[in-house]
Amino acid sequence: MEPGLFFFWLFSAVVVVGAVGVVVMRQPIHSALFLLLSFLGVACLYVQARAELVAAVQVLVYAGGVMVLFLYTIMLVNVKRQRTERYLHRQAVPALGFGFLFLLVVGGVVVNEARALAGKAPAADPAALATTVIGSETVLGNTQAVGWVLYRDYLLPFEIASLFLLVAMIGAVVLGKRTMERFD
């Protein structure tokens, strides 16, 4: 087995294990940690697909920002665990069984399609995929192409979206401070 295919299946398994862990864990903090594992696995898949910018955004925005938001929410809700409470949901074992059956069916279809397409498609040249022409400029790589389009063609919408996000963040801080003052 070639290394690229091995790492694809490895990272795919990490993503699936993380997704299953999100669903079957009873404690929200454990589910959040499994979600973080799934986010990082998806970022690794992006790196393998030569989408380094998307992988960096995945780590910064989802594994960083969204996970911090989830953890703050979990801490504010303050869910307490009972000693007699089970670690997993009661439906976890049947759900994992059905998930494994589904994985076998979908995996069989994917493997059959991959074998059918293996003889038909010519191999792509990675160097040709990394070069893109935008307007009259030739850019190398995914990050440079996204940067050119974002900061040249969509600069105004990008700045407006950043202004909206700043106003929303300030509003969330003000609203959060008001509710915390009432409880103190």
C-alpha positions, 0 to 999 in steps of 0.5 A: 500500500502506498503511503498516501493511501495509508495516511488517508485511511488513517486520518479518515479513521481518526475523523470517524472515531472522533465523530462516533465519540461525539455522539456516544459520550455522555459528558459534554466535555468528553464530546467536545474533546472528541470533536476536537480530534475530529477537527484535527483529523479533517485538517490532516486530510486537507494537508494531504489534499494539498490544501494547506490554507484550508487546513490552517483555517480548519485548525485556527477557526474550528479547532481553536475558536469554535472549540473555545466557544463550546468549552466556555458554553459547557463551563457556563452550563456547569453540567455535573456528573452523578456517580451512578450515571453510566459513562456511555449512552444506553444506545451506544452499542446498537448505534455502533453496530449499525454504524459498522454495518453502514461503514461496510456497505458504504466502504464496499461501494467506495472500493468498487467505484475506486477499482472501476475508476483506477483504470480509466483516469490518467495520473495528474501531475502535482506540479501542474495542479499547484500553478494557477492563472488568475487574470494575467498573474500566474500564482503558485500554490493554493494560499497565494491564489486565495490571497489574490482573489480575496484581497484583490477582487473581494476586498470590500466584502471581506472588510465588511464581514470583518466589521460585522464580526467585530460588532457581534463580538463586542455585543456578545461581551456586553450582553455576557457582562450584563448577565454576569452582573445580575448573578453577582 
